[in-house]
Amino acid sequence: MFAINDHPPIRWSVGKSKYNAQPPKPECKAKQNNNSTLHPAPDCIQSMNIVHKRPAAQSLSNPMNSLPNHGEKREHIVAFVLQKIVDGSFSPGSRLTTKQIADELNVSLTPVREAFAELAGIGVIDLEPNRGATIHCFSKREIQDVCRVRRALECEAIRGAIHRIPQAILAKLDQEFRDLANGPIQGKKNILRARKLDSQLHDTIAAHCGNEFLNRELQRLSKLFRSFRDASWIESEAREDCDRLSEEAKEHAAIITALITRDKKSAILEMGRHISASSKYWARGIVYPDKTINS
């Protein structure tokens, strides 16, 4: 969970949803014993699978051991921590230590330190010398600032991508989003499809923006953006309110139409509108205590 640090603690309004789906089988083919449990990672990390809550003595078949380098282990650890934040297992201000995570995932301290550095870089945790890390408590102003940064980056990316994305790719995305927008987005299959298409469109724009520095920055921050997004979508699922998902599909379709017609002005305008609308729903993943708050 995240919370606002200049007010009483708040939490992501996240509950178990009937739309939650089991993730695809993990790439790692390691043998699992009866005590191992696989938990789905958030979509923002593209469904990486993490093994956790497993005593070290029972982790002989841990899939993490089959990963060849610290880089891959780091990404799995990042996915694990983000998942725990999104689902509320790691609450705002809670302390994390490298030893705690290393023991839970049965990995060495080095990839955990690397993962902590990456998470601190996107603002999810705060590192404290010799004290580990704490889950960052976002203020309302910080959430607004994240949205402003995202809008600036995404609008600049679509400006550069307007003449670079192949029409065949756009035509396929256009059809998929229109199919999605024509009916209520309900059921776990359609929810997962909506998440996948959302990520695919934004990643396609970033990859074709013509600026590798901008592309890398968007990829780095996408983990934060999609953590907010996933929490707000889970909130919608829990309420059985899928209106936002249908609205977002229509916004995506408008962006793709502008890309297909190579209308730069409209593409930037529609992207800005889409991100502004999304930011309002990000706030729905945050619930204030039932009391007056002086902001």
Secondary structure as UniProt FT lines:
FT   TURN            5..6
FT   STRAND          11..12
FT   TURN            18..19
FT   TURN            34..35
FT   STRAND          38..40
FT   HELIX           43..45
FT   STRAND          49..51
FT   HELIX           56..58
FT   TURN            60..61
FT   HELIX           63..66
FT   HELIX           70..86
FT   TURN            87..88
FT   TURN            92..93
FT   STRAND          95..96
FT   HELIX           98..105
FT   HELIX           109..121
FT   TURN            122..123
FT   STRAND          125..128
FT   TURN            129..131
FT   STRAND          132..135
FT   HELIX           140..161
FT   TURN            162..164
FT   HELIX           167..181
FT   HELIX           188..207
FT   HELIX           212..238
FT   TURN            239..240
FT   HELIX           243..260
FT   TURN            261..262
FT   HELIX           264..282
FT   HELIX           283..285
FT   STRAND          286..287
//
